[in-house]
Amino acid sequence: MSECKIDHSHEDVQKKFEAQKAFLPGEMLPLFDAFFKEEHTQDILNHVFHLLKKYDLADVDDQEERNKRLYLVLKNV
């Protein structure tokens, strides 16, 4: 995943999540529900957006790595 210079809004992240939700592990979904109820820094929003971006097109190893990173963010915010 390359670095992006665009700041993504809470709404952008939520839309990206909705688009990728069917491809994410089921046990992760409640963590996103809690995530979207809170305010987050721009860095966190950008990071989560890019972990979700093209998640469905990522190979299994990449998805596993993204899952680990998503869990770290979602469980610690």
PDB file of N, CA, C and O in Angstrom:
ATOM      1  N   MET A   1       0.849  -1.184   0.000  1.00  0.00           N
ATOM      2  CA  MET A   1       0.000   0.000   0.000  1.00  0.00           C
ATOM      3  C   MET A   1       0.887   1.237   0.000  1.00  0.00           C
ATOM      4  O   MET A   1       1.773   1.391   0.841  1.00  0.00           O
ATOM      5  N   SER A   2       0.637   2.079  -0.926  1.00  0.00           N
ATOM      6  CA  SER A   2       1.435   3.292  -1.015  1.00  0.00           C
ATOM      7  C   SER A   2       0.839   4.391  -0.146  1.00  0.00           C
ATOM      8  O   SER A   2      -0.343   4.381   0.196  1.00  0.00           O
ATOM      9  N   GLU A   3       1.697   5.325   0.193  1.00  0.00           N
ATOM     10  CA  GLU A   3       1.244   6.458   0.994  1.00  0.00           C
ATOM     11  C   GLU A   3       0.413   7.401   0.136  1.00  0.00           C
ATOM     12  O   GLU A   3       0.718   7.626  -1.035  1.00  0.00           O
ATOM     13  N   CYS A   4      -0.621   7.940   0.723  1.00  0.00           N
ATOM     14  CA  CYS A   4      -1.530   8.835   0.021  1.00  0.00           C
ATOM     15  C   CYS A   4      -1.488  10.188   0.719  1.00  0.00           C
ATOM     16  O   CYS A   4      -1.393  10.264   1.944  1.00  0.00           O
ATOM     17  N   LYS A   5      -1.560  11.236  -0.058  1.00  0.00           N
ATOM     18  CA  LYS A   5      -1.508  12.584   0.505  1.00  0.00           C
ATOM     19  C   LYS A   5      -2.896  13.154   0.779  1.00  0.00           C
ATOM     20  O   LYS A   5      -3.021  14.295   1.224  1.00  0.00           O
ATOM     21  N   ILE A   6      -3.939  12.368   0.516  1.00  0.00           N
ATOM     22  CA  ILE A   6      -5.313  12.828   0.716  1.00  0.00           C
ATOM     23  C   ILE A   6      -5.763  12.496   2.138  1.00  0.00           C
ATOM     24  O   ILE A   6      -5.557  11.382   2.618  1.00  0.00           O
ATOM     25  N   ASP A   7      -6.377  13.469   2.803  1.00  0.00           N
ATOM     26  CA  ASP A   7      -6.975  13.219   4.104  1.00  0.00           C
ATOM     27  C   ASP A   7      -8.395  12.713   3.897  1.00  0.00           C
ATOM     28  O   ASP A   7      -9.194  13.325   3.188  1.00  0.00           O
ATOM     29  N   HIS A   8      -8.690  11.589   4.527  1.00  0.00           N
ATOM     30  CA  HIS A   8      -9.999  10.965   4.378  1.00  0.00           C
ATOM     31  C   HIS A   8     -10.869  11.294   5.586  1.00  0.00           C
ATOM     32  O   HIS A   8     -10.427  11.205   6.731  1.00  0.00           O
ATOM     33  N   SER A   9     -12.092  11.670   5.312  1.00  0.00           N
ATOM     34  CA  SER A   9     -13.025  12.032   6.380  1.00  0.00           C
ATOM     35  C   SER A   9     -13.601  10.784   7.044  1.00  0.00           C
ATOM     36  O   SER A   9     -13.456   9.669   6.545  1.00  0.00           O
ATOM     37  N   HIS A  10     -14.250  11.001   8.170  1.00  0.00           N
ATOM     38  CA  HIS A  10     -14.964   9.933   8.875  1.00  0.00           C
ATOM     39  C   HIS A  10     -15.953   9.279   7.909  1.00  0.00           C
ATOM     40  O   HIS A  10     -16.083   8.056   7.869  1.00  0.00           O
ATOM     41  N   GLU A  11     -16.643  10.111   7.135  1.00  0.00           N
ATOM     42  CA  GLU A  11     -17.626   9.609   6.159  1.00  0.00           C
ATOM     43  C   GLU A  11     -16.958   8.781   5.065  1.00  0.00           C
ATOM     44  O   GLU A  11     -17.505   7.760   4.647  1.00  0.00           O
ATOM     45  N   ASP A  12     -15.786   9.203   4.595  1.00  0.00           N
ATOM     46  CA  ASP A  12     -15.043   8.433   3.585  1.00  0.00           C
ATOM     47  C   ASP A  12     -14.710   7.041   4.107  1.00  0.00           C
ATOM     48  O   ASP A  12     -14.864   6.045   3.400  1.00  0.00           O
ATOM     49  N   VAL A  13     -14.254   6.989   5.349  1.00  0.00           N
ATOM     50  CA  VAL A  13     -13.867   5.710   5.949  1.00  0.00           C
ATOM     51  C   VAL A  13     -15.111   4.830   6.107  1.00  0.00           C
ATOM     52  O   VAL A  13     -15.067   3.629   5.840  1.00  0.00           O
ATOM     53  N   GLN A  14     -16.193   5.424   6.531  1.00  0.00           N
ATOM     54  CA  GLN A  14     -17.420   4.652   6.711  1.00  0.00           C
ATOM     55  C   GLN A  14     -17.928   4.097   5.372  1.00  0.00           C
ATOM     56  O   GLN A  14     -18.371   2.951   5.306  1.00  0.00           O
ATOM     57  N   LYS A  15     -17.865   4.891   4.328  1.00  0.00           N
ATOM     58  CA  LYS A  15     -18.273   4.421   2.997  1.00  0.00           C
ATOM     59  C   LYS A  15     -17.371   3.292   2.515  1.00  0.00           C
ATOM     60  O   LYS A  15     -17.844   2.309   1.944  1.00  0.00           O
ATOM     61  N   LYS A  16     -16.072   3.440   2.749  1.00  0.00           N
ATOM     62  CA  LYS A  16     -15.137   2.391   2.337  1.00  0.00           C
ATOM     63  C   LYS A  16     -15.405   1.116   3.124  1.00  0.00           C
ATOM     64  O   LYS A  16     -15.355   0.020   2.565  1.00  0.00           O
ATOM     65  N   PHE A  17     -15.689   1.249   4.409  1.00  0.00           N
ATOM     66  CA  PHE A  17     -16.034   0.090   5.229  1.00  0.00           C
ATOM     67  C   PHE A  17     -17.284  -0.598   4.684  1.00  0.00           C
ATOM     68  O   PHE A  17     -17.304  -1.821   4.544  1.00  0.00           O
ATOM     69  N   GLU A  18     -18.315   0.168   4.377  1.00  0.00           N
ATOM     70  CA  GLU A  18     -19.558  -0.409   3.856  1.00  0.00           C
ATOM     71  C   GLU A  18     -19.305  -1.177   2.563  1.00  0.00           C
ATOM     72  O   GLU A  18     -19.905  -2.226   2.331  1.00  0.00           O
ATOM     73  N   ALA A  19     -18.427  -0.658   1.734  1.00  0.00           N
ATOM     74  CA  ALA A  19     -18.109  -1.310   0.465  1.00  0.00           C
ATOM     75  C   ALA A  19     -17.330  -2.619   0.654  1.00  0.00           C
ATOM     76  O   ALA A  19     -17.418  -3.527  -0.172  1.00  0.00           O
ATOM     77  N   GLN A  20     -16.565  -2.702   1.753  1.00  0.00           N
ATOM     78  CA  GLN A  20     -15.697  -3.865   1.983  1.00  0.00           C
ATOM     79  C   GLN A  20     -16.220  -4.803   3.065  1.00  0.00           C
ATOM     80  O   GLN A  20     -15.654  -5.876   3.277  1.00  0.00           O
ATOM     81  N   LYS A  21     -17.266  -4.423   3.734  1.00  0.00           N
ATOM     82  CA  LYS A  21     -17.785  -5.152   4.901  1.00  0.00           C
ATOM     83  C   LYS A  21     -18.005  -6.637   4.633  1.00  0.00           C
ATOM     84  O   LYS A  21     -17.697  -7.465   5.491  1.00  0.00           O
ATOM     85  N   ALA A  22     -18.522  -6.986   3.484  1.00  0.00           N
ATOM     86  CA  ALA A  22     -18.817  -8.386   3.162  1.00  0.00           C
ATOM     87  C   ALA A  22     -17.553  -9.245   3.080  1.00  0.00           C
ATOM     88  O   ALA A  22     -17.635 -10.471   3.166  1.00  0.00           O
ATOM     89  N   PHE A  23     -16.398  -8.620   2.917  1.00  0.00           N
ATOM     90  CA  PHE A  23     -15.148  -9.349   2.755  1.00  0.00           C
ATOM     91  C   PHE A  23     -14.334  -9.443   4.051  1.00  0.00           C
ATOM     92  O   PHE A  23     -13.364 -10.197   4.128  1.00  0.00           O
ATOM     93  N   LEU A  24     -14.739  -8.672   5.065  1.00  0.00           N
ATOM     94  CA  LEU A  24     -14.009  -8.637   6.337  1.00  0.00           C
ATOM     95  C   LEU A  24     -14.458  -9.770   7.248  1.00  0.00           C
ATOM     96  O   LEU A  24     -15.575 -10.269   7.113  1.00  0.00           O
ATOM     97  N   PRO A  25     -13.585 -10.186   8.186  1.00  0.00           N
ATOM     98  CA  PRO A  25     -13.987 -11.211   9.158  1.00  0.00           C
ATOM     99  C   PRO A  25     -15.186 -10.724   9.983  1.00  0.00           C
ATOM    100  O   PRO A  25     -15.218  -9.572  10.416  1.00  0.00           O
ATOM    101  N   GLY A  26     -16.159 -11.597  10.196  1.00  0.00           N
ATOM    102  CA  GLY A  26     -17.370 -11.241  10.918  1.00  0.00           C
ATOM    103  C   GLY A  26     -17.130 -10.697  12.304  1.00  0.00           C
ATOM    104  O   GLY A  26     -17.840  -9.797  12.752  1.00  0.00           O
ATOM    105  N   GLU A  27     -16.128 -11.236  12.994  1.00  0.00           N
ATOM    106  CA  GLU A  27     -15.866 -10.786  14.366  1.00  0.00           C
ATOM    107  C   GLU A  27     -15.282  -9.374  14.412  1.00  0.00           C
ATOM    108  O   GLU A  27     -15.206  -8.769  15.481  1.00  0.00           O
ATOM    109  N   MET A  28     -14.876  -8.856  13.275  1.00  0.00           N
ATOM    110  CA  MET A  28     -14.328  -7.506  13.219  1.00  0.00           C
ATOM    111  C   MET A  28     -15.443  -6.451  13.136  1.00  0.00           C
ATOM    112  O   MET A  28     -15.236  -5.304  13.531  1.00  0.00           O
ATOM    113  N   LEU A  29     -16.601  -6.826  12.635  1.00  0.00           N
ATOM    114  CA  LEU A  29     -17.676  -5.867  12.376  1.00  0.00           C
ATOM    115  C   LEU A  29     -18.131  -5.097  13.613  1.00  0.00           C
ATOM    116  O   LEU A  29     -18.321  -3.885  13.514  1.00  0.00           O
ATOM    117  N   PRO A  30     -18.316  -5.731  14.775  1.00  0.00           N
ATOM    118  CA  PRO A  30     -18.691  -4.948  15.955  1.00  0.00           C
ATOM    119  C   PRO A  30     -17.622  -3.929  16.371  1.00  0.00           C
ATOM    120  O   PRO A  30     -17.942  -2.883  16.936  1.00  0.00           O
ATOM    121  N   LEU A  31     -16.365  -4.238  16.091  1.00  0.00           N
ATOM    122  CA  LEU A  31     -15.288  -3.294  16.405  1.00  0.00           C
ATOM    123  C   LEU A  31     -15.413  -2.037  15.546  1.00  0.00           C
ATOM    124  O   LEU A  31     -15.137  -0.929  16.007  1.00  0.00           O
ATOM    125  N   PHE A  32     -15.826  -2.216  14.310  1.00  0.00           N
ATOM    126  CA  PHE A  32     -16.059  -1.056  13.449  1.00  0.00           C
ATOM    127  C   PHE A  32     -17.254  -0.250  13.933  1.00  0.00           C
ATOM    128  O   PHE A  32     -17.232   0.980  13.876  1.00  0.00           O
ATOM    129  N   ASP A  33     -18.290  -0.919  14.405  1.00  0.00           N
ATOM    130  CA  ASP A  33     -19.446  -0.200  14.949  1.00  0.00           C
ATOM    131  C   ASP A  33     -19.004   0.737  16.066  1.00  0.00           C
ATOM    132  O   ASP A  33     -19.409   1.898  16.108  1.00  0.00           O
ATOM    133  N   ALA A  34     -18.178   0.232  16.963  1.00  0.00           N
ATOM    134  CA  ALA A  34     -17.666   1.047  18.068  1.00  0.00           C
ATOM    135  C   ALA A  34     -16.735   2.147  17.536  1.00  0.00           C
ATOM    136  O   ALA A  34     -16.775   3.281  18.014  1.00  0.00           O
ATOM    137  N   PHE A  35     -15.908   1.810  16.556  1.00  0.00           N
ATOM    138  CA  PHE A  35     -14.969   2.771  15.969  1.00  0.00           C
ATOM    139  C   PHE A  35     -15.710   3.986  15.418  1.00  0.00           C
ATOM    140  O   PHE A  35     -15.285   5.122  15.629  1.00  0.00           O
ATOM    141  N   PHE A  36     -16.813   3.750  14.716  1.00  0.00           N
ATOM    142  CA  PHE A  36     -17.522   4.851  14.069  1.00  0.00           C
ATOM    143  C   PHE A  36     -18.328   5.711  15.036  1.00  0.00           C
ATOM    144  O   PHE A  36     -18.837   6.764  14.650  1.00  0.00           O
ATOM    145  N   LYS A  37     -18.445   5.283  16.263  1.00  0.00           N
ATOM    146  CA  LYS A  37     -19.148   6.085  17.267  1.00  0.00           C
ATOM    147  C   LYS A  37     -18.224   7.109  17.927  1.00  0.00           C
ATOM    148  O   LYS A  37     -18.681   7.964  18.687  1.00  0.00           O
ATOM    149  N   GLU A  38     -16.945   7.022  17.640  1.00  0.00           N
ATOM    150  CA  GLU A  38     -15.939   7.882  18.262  1.00  0.00           C
ATOM    151  C   GLU A  38     -15.313   8.828  17.236  1.00  0.00           C
ATOM    152  O   GLU A  38     -15.411   8.613  16.028  1.00  0.00           O
ATOM    153  N   GLU A  39     -14.669   9.874  17.744  1.00  0.00           N
ATOM    154  CA  GLU A  39     -13.863  10.780  16.913  1.00  0.00           C
ATOM    155  C   GLU A  39     -12.444  10.206  16.853  1.00  0.00           C
ATOM    156  O   GLU A  39     -11.975   9.590  17.810  1.00  0.00           O
ATOM    157  N   HIS A  40     -11.768  10.413  15.724  1.00  0.00           N
ATOM    158  CA  HIS A  40     -10.415   9.890  15.572  1.00  0.00           C
ATOM    159  C   HIS A  40      -9.524  10.925  14.895  1.00  0.00           C
ATOM    160  O   HIS A  40      -9.995  11.825  14.199  1.00  0.00           O
ATOM    161  N   THR A  41      -8.234  10.771  15.120  1.00  0.00           N
ATOM    162  CA  THR A  41      -7.279  11.667  14.485  1.00  0.00           C
ATOM    163  C   THR A  41      -7.265  11.423  12.979  1.00  0.00           C
ATOM    164  O   THR A  41      -7.695  10.374  12.498  1.00  0.00           O
ATOM    165  N   GLN A  42      -6.773  12.390  12.265  1.00  0.00           N
ATOM    166  CA  GLN A  42      -6.682  12.259  10.812  1.00  0.00           C
ATOM    167  C   GLN A  42      -5.775  11.095  10.437  1.00  0.00           C
ATOM    168  O   GLN A  42      -6.057  10.378   9.477  1.00  0.00           O
ATOM    169  N   ASP A  43      -4.695  10.897  11.177  1.00  0.00           N
ATOM    170  CA  ASP A  43      -3.779   9.786  10.895  1.00  0.00           C
ATOM    171  C   ASP A  43      -4.492   8.437  10.993  1.00  0.00           C
ATOM    172  O   ASP A  43      -4.302   7.569  10.141  1.00  0.00           O
ATOM    173  N   ILE A  44      -5.302   8.264  12.018  1.00  0.00           N
ATOM    174  CA  ILE A  44      -6.020   7.000  12.194  1.00  0.00           C
ATOM    175  C   ILE A  44      -7.041   6.808  11.083  1.00  0.00           C
ATOM    176  O   ILE A  44      -7.148   5.717  10.523  1.00  0.00           O
ATOM    177  N   LEU A  45      -7.790   7.854  10.757  1.00  0.00           N
ATOM    178  CA  LEU A  45      -8.774   7.752   9.671  1.00  0.00           C
ATOM    179  C   LEU A  45      -8.090   7.368   8.358  1.00  0.00           C
ATOM    180  O   LEU A  45      -8.567   6.488   7.641  1.00  0.00           O
ATOM    181  N   ASN A  46      -6.993   8.016   8.051  1.00  0.00           N
ATOM    182  CA  ASN A  46      -6.263   7.707   6.813  1.00  0.00           C
ATOM    183  C   ASN A  46      -5.745   6.273   6.819  1.00  0.00           C
ATOM    184  O   ASN A  46      -5.828   5.574   5.810  1.00  0.00           O
ATOM    185  N   HIS A  47      -5.216   5.843   7.946  1.00  0.00           N
ATOM    186  CA  HIS A  47      -4.661   4.497   8.062  1.00  0.00           C
ATOM    187  C   HIS A  47      -5.753   3.450   7.848  1.00  0.00           C
ATOM    188  O   HIS A  47      -5.566   2.511   7.074  1.00  0.00           O
ATOM    189  N   VAL A  48      -6.875   3.602   8.516  1.00  0.00           N
ATOM    190  CA  VAL A  48      -7.970   2.640   8.381  1.00  0.00           C
ATOM    191  C   VAL A  48      -8.508   2.646   6.948  1.00  0.00           C
ATOM    192  O   VAL A  48      -8.785   1.588   6.382  1.00  0.00           O
ATOM    193  N   PHE A  49      -8.653   3.827   6.369  1.00  0.00           N
ATOM    194  CA  PHE A  49      -9.124   3.910   4.986  1.00  0.00           C
ATOM    195  C   PHE A  49      -8.238   3.087   4.062  1.00  0.00           C
ATOM    196  O   PHE A  49      -8.739   2.334   3.227  1.00  0.00           O
ATOM    197  N   HIS A  50      -6.935   3.226   4.205  1.00  0.00           N
ATOM    198  CA  HIS A  50      -6.017   2.538   3.297  1.00  0.00           C
ATOM    199  C   HIS A  50      -5.916   1.043   3.586  1.00  0.00           C
ATOM    200  O   HIS A  50      -5.597   0.264   2.688  1.00  0.00           O
ATOM    201  N   LEU A  51      -6.178   0.638   4.805  1.00  0.00           N
ATOM    202  CA  LEU A  51      -6.245  -0.798   5.081  1.00  0.00           C
ATOM    203  C   LEU A  51      -7.493  -1.412   4.444  1.00  0.00           C
ATOM    204  O   LEU A  51      -7.478  -2.571   4.028  1.00  0.00           O
ATOM    205  N   LEU A  52      -8.554  -0.645   4.371  1.00  0.00           N
ATOM    206  CA  LEU A  52      -9.795  -1.126   3.755  1.00  0.00           C
ATOM    207  C   LEU A  52      -9.775  -1.030   2.225  1.00  0.00           C
ATOM    208  O   LEU A  52     -10.441  -1.806   1.540  1.00  0.00           O
ATOM    209  N   LYS A  53      -9.016  -0.085   1.706  1.00  0.00           N
ATOM    210  CA  LYS A  53      -9.005   0.165   0.261  1.00  0.00           C
ATOM    211  C   LYS A  53      -8.570  -1.089  -0.499  1.00  0.00           C
ATOM    212  O   LYS A  53      -7.502  -1.646  -0.246  1.00  0.00           O
ATOM    213  N   LYS A  54      -9.415  -1.518  -1.430  1.00  0.00           N
ATOM    214  CA  LYS A  54      -9.171  -2.694  -2.271  1.00  0.00           C
ATOM    215  C   LYS A  54      -8.915  -3.956  -1.450  1.00  0.00           C
ATOM    216  O   LYS A  54      -8.223  -4.865  -1.908  1.00  0.00           O
ATOM    217  N   TYR A  55      -9.466  -4.012  -0.250  1.00  0.00           N
ATOM    218  CA  TYR A  55      -9.322  -5.197   0.600  1.00  0.00           C
ATOM    219  C   TYR A  55      -9.789  -6.441  -0.147  1.00  0.00           C
ATOM    220  O   TYR A  55      -9.145  -7.488  -0.083  1.00  0.00           O
ATOM    221  N   ASP A  56     -10.904  -6.326  -0.851  1.00  0.00           N
ATOM    222  CA  ASP A  56     -11.478  -7.465  -1.567  1.00  0.00           C
ATOM    223  C   ASP A  56     -10.568  -7.986  -2.674  1.00  0.00           C
ATOM    224  O   ASP A  56     -10.681  -9.150  -3.058  1.00  0.00           O
ATOM    225  N   LEU A  57      -9.691  -7.171  -3.183  1.00  0.00           N
ATOM    226  CA  LEU A  57      -8.788  -7.572  -4.262  1.00  0.00           C
ATOM    227  C   LEU A  57      -7.441  -8.084  -3.755  1.00  0.00           C
ATOM    228  O   LEU A  57      -6.644  -8.613  -4.529  1.00  0.00           O
ATOM    229  N   ALA A  58      -7.193  -7.930  -2.473  1.00  0.00           N
ATOM    230  CA  ALA A  58      -5.914  -8.345  -1.883  1.00  0.00           C
ATOM    231  C   ALA A  58      -5.848  -9.868  -1.782  1.00  0.00           C
ATOM    232  O   ALA A  58      -6.866 -10.532  -1.591  1.00  0.00           O
ATOM    233  N   ASP A  59      -4.634 -10.413  -1.914  1.00  0.00           N
ATOM    234  CA  ASP A  59      -4.498 -11.859  -1.742  1.00  0.00           C
ATOM    235  C   ASP A  59      -4.631 -12.209  -0.263  1.00  0.00           C
ATOM    236  O   ASP A  59      -4.638 -11.324   0.593  1.00  0.00           O
ATOM    237  N   VAL A  60      -4.735 -13.484   0.030  1.00  0.00           N
ATOM    238  CA  VAL A  60      -5.009 -13.946   1.394  1.00  0.00           C
ATOM    239  C   VAL A  60      -3.947 -13.465   2.382  1.00  0.00           C
ATOM    240  O   VAL A  60      -4.281 -13.036   3.487  1.00  0.00           O
ATOM    241  N   ASP A  61      -2.684 -13.531   1.999  1.00  0.00           N
ATOM    242  CA  ASP A  61      -1.613 -13.080   2.900  1.00  0.00           C
ATOM    243  C   ASP A  61      -1.737 -11.590   3.204  1.00  0.00           C
ATOM    244  O   ASP A  61      -1.557 -11.170   4.347  1.00  0.00           O
ATOM    245  N   ASP A  62      -2.043 -10.799   2.188  1.00  0.00           N
ATOM    246  CA  ASP A  62      -2.212  -9.361   2.383  1.00  0.00           C
ATOM    247  C   ASP A  62      -3.426  -9.091   3.263  1.00  0.00           C
ATOM    248  O   ASP A  62      -3.370  -8.227   4.138  1.00  0.00           O
ATOM    249  N   GLN A  63      -4.517  -9.810   3.046  1.00  0.00           N
ATOM    250  CA  GLN A  63      -5.702  -9.632   3.890  1.00  0.00           C
ATOM    251  C   GLN A  63      -5.391  -9.969   5.344  1.00  0.00           C
ATOM    252  O   GLN A  63      -5.839  -9.266   6.250  1.00  0.00           O
ATOM    253  N   GLU A  64      -4.636 -11.026   5.575  1.00  0.00           N
ATOM    254  CA  GLU A  64      -4.268 -11.388   6.946  1.00  0.00           C
ATOM    255  C   GLU A  64      -3.442 -10.284   7.601  1.00  0.00           C
ATOM    256  O   GLU A  64      -3.656  -9.960   8.769  1.00  0.00           O
ATOM    257  N   GLU A  65      -2.509  -9.712   6.862  1.00  0.00           N
ATOM    258  CA  GLU A  65      -1.694  -8.614   7.391  1.00  0.00           C
ATOM    259  C   GLU A  65      -2.565  -7.394   7.679  1.00  0.00           C
ATOM    260  O   GLU A  65      -2.413  -6.753   8.718  1.00  0.00           O
ATOM    261  N   ARG A  66      -3.461  -7.078   6.777  1.00  0.00           N
ATOM    262  CA  ARG A  66      -4.378  -5.954   6.999  1.00  0.00           C
ATOM    263  C   ARG A  66      -5.261  -6.220   8.211  1.00  0.00           C
ATOM    264  O   ARG A  66      -5.511  -5.313   9.005  1.00  0.00           O
ATOM    265  N   ASN A  67      -5.736  -7.456   8.360  1.00  0.00           N
ATOM    266  CA  ASN A  67      -6.566  -7.801   9.520  1.00  0.00           C
ATOM    267  C   ASN A  67      -5.820  -7.541  10.816  1.00  0.00           C
ATOM    268  O   ASN A  67      -6.378  -6.968  11.751  1.00  0.00           O
ATOM    269  N   LYS A  68      -4.567  -7.955  10.877  1.00  0.00           N
ATOM    270  CA  LYS A  68      -3.754  -7.726  12.082  1.00  0.00           C
ATOM    271  C   LYS A  68      -3.660  -6.237  12.392  1.00  0.00           C
ATOM    272  O   LYS A  68      -3.817  -5.812  13.537  1.00  0.00           O
ATOM    273  N   ARG A  69      -3.402  -5.462  11.357  1.00  0.00           N
ATOM    274  CA  ARG A  69      -3.253  -4.013  11.554  1.00  0.00           C
ATOM    275  C   ARG A  69      -4.580  -3.367  11.924  1.00  0.00           C
ATOM    276  O   ARG A  69      -4.622  -2.465  12.760  1.00  0.00           O
ATOM    277  N   LEU A  70      -5.666  -3.826  11.302  1.00  0.00           N
ATOM    278  CA  LEU A  70      -6.993  -3.308  11.648  1.00  0.00           C
ATOM    279  C   LEU A  70      -7.343  -3.628  13.097  1.00  0.00           C
ATOM    280  O   LEU A  70      -7.838  -2.766  13.823  1.00  0.00           O
ATOM    281  N   TYR A  71      -7.086  -4.880  13.522  1.00  0.00           N
ATOM    282  CA  TYR A  71      -7.368  -5.247  14.910  1.00  0.00           C
ATOM    283  C   TYR A  71      -6.578  -4.374  15.877  1.00  0.00           C
ATOM    284  O   TYR A  71      -7.110  -3.946  16.901  1.00  0.00           O
ATOM    285  N   LEU A  72      -5.321  -4.108  15.561  1.00  0.00           N
ATOM    286  CA  LEU A  72      -4.520  -3.239  16.442  1.00  0.00           C
ATOM    287  C   LEU A  72      -5.144  -1.863  16.589  1.00  0.00           C
ATOM    288  O   LEU A  72      -5.213  -1.322  17.693  1.00  0.00           O
ATOM    289  N   VAL A  73      -5.594  -1.302  15.492  1.00  0.00           N
ATOM    290  CA  VAL A  73      -6.220   0.020  15.534  1.00  0.00           C
ATOM    291  C   VAL A  73      -7.568  -0.040  16.239  1.00  0.00           C
ATOM    292  O   VAL A  73      -7.831   0.749  17.146  1.00  0.00           O
ATOM    293  N   LEU A  74      -8.413  -0.961  15.832  1.00  0.00           N
ATOM    294  CA  LEU A  74      -9.786  -1.008  16.330  1.00  0.00           C
ATOM    295  C   LEU A  74      -9.876  -1.348  17.816  1.00  0.00           C
ATOM    296  O   LEU A  74     -10.788  -0.889  18.504  1.00  0.00           O
ATOM    297  N   LYS A  75      -8.945  -2.138  18.305  1.00  0.00           N
ATOM    298  CA  LYS A  75      -8.969  -2.528  19.718  1.00  0.00           C
ATOM    299  C   LYS A  75      -8.302  -1.500  20.623  1.00  0.00           C
ATOM    300  O   LYS A  75      -8.426  -1.570  21.846  1.00  0.00           O
ATOM    301  N   ASN A  76      -7.587  -0.538  20.019  1.00  0.00           N
ATOM    302  CA  ASN A  76      -6.825   0.413  20.832  1.00  0.00           C
ATOM    303  C   ASN A  76      -7.275   1.841  20.678  1.00  0.00           C
ATOM    304  O   ASN A  76      -6.571   2.755  21.107  1.00  0.00           O
ATOM    305  N   VAL A  77      -8.427   2.061  20.078  1.00  0.00           N
ATOM    306  CA  VAL A  77      -8.920   3.445  19.947  1.00  0.00           C
ATOM    307  C   VAL A  77     -10.163   3.623  20.785  1.00  0.00           C
ATOM    308  O   VAL A  77     -10.736   4.712  20.816  1.00  0.00           O
TER     309      VAL A  77
END
